[in-house]
Amino acid sequence: MRRVLVAVVVAVLALTSCGSQHKASARKRAAGAGATASTATPTTGSSGATGQPSGPTSAVCGWAPAPPRSYQHVIWIWMENKTWDQVLGNSSSAPYETGLAHQCGTATHYASVGRPSLPNYIGATSGSTQGISDDNAPSAHPITDDNLFRQVRAAGGSERSYDEAMTSPCQLSSSGQYAVKHNPAPYYTGGDDRRACQADDVSFAAFAGDVAQGRLPTFAFVTPDLCNDTHDCDVKTGDAWLAQHLPDLLKSATYRSGSTAVFVLWDEETPMPNVIIAPSTHPGTVVTSSIDHYALLRTTEELLGLPTSLGAAASAPSLRAAFGL
């Protein structure tokens, strides 16, 4: 049934561009390393809750003619436990997220790399699930392997995790609406990882200020609380949370400079929702090839000019060409 729903949604996206099909074909990007993309014209509408631009100057994606050679900022925002058709095939419950997908890009066959949640967060940031098959705390899974946070620091960049409902920096145990299993930085203990976690794994309350003041790090990892990430609450709740926080980022000078990419992701249900946002991503891009969190990791390494060397990321497909990154 999910495959049928995905096929229907993709068909609807394609039909919206039938009036200018020859133009869309000319703009269609050749995909890299096995990923394939098609494009569709986004639905028009007013700006705001639907996520639709009101004009060229307010467009979220597609306003930059070409991607930069390397990006100054890559931001991951992680949601939870919903499938593609529950979110991006459900405009009544997720008007903002579906609007962003139409304006920017999405992959319809995005798969997890493990179950339950924790293996996916560790896999996405280290290139391996590290043999983890549970959601236990960092005390049960101290990981000394190299990881994306350390990679960024080693290259001279900065990294920061923003965790909603976390009560102290680099909190090592869950409490209230904070789930440490959704915050990978505390699991890494090699090199300078623990010191960096204490300094850079902070409350989500710092995010708005960093956006407003142009202080975003090279790599940002954003984790809503257990309700706002839709783990414990419905799709509408997560959609409203993103609609509250993402517009300020996408209107910021940091994003409008043209060298920031944003990935809105879910963790484990397959096919999982995802929205890829960048100034040079063609509106309505739909990637139908099978990809996973290792492709996300490889792509992020490429965007930031890092070695594509972390575990399975080394052999994963790049998403750059398919999404115009």
Secondary structure, DSSP 8 states (H G I E B T S, - for coil): -HHHHHHHHHHHHHHTTGGGHHHHHHH----STT--EE--------SSTT---SSGGG-SSS-SSS--SS-SEEEEEE--S--HHHHTT-TTT-HHHHHHHHHSEEEEEEE-SSSSHHHHHHHHHHSS-TT--S---GGG--B-S--HHHHHHHTT--EEEEETT--STT--S-BTTB-GGG--GGGB-STTHHHHHHHHEEETHHHHHHHHTT---SEEEEE--TTTTSSSS-HHHHHHHHHHHHHHHHHSHHHHTT-EEEEEE--SSSS--EEEE-TTS-TTEEEEEEEEHHHHHHHHHHHTT--S-SGGGGGS---HHHHT-
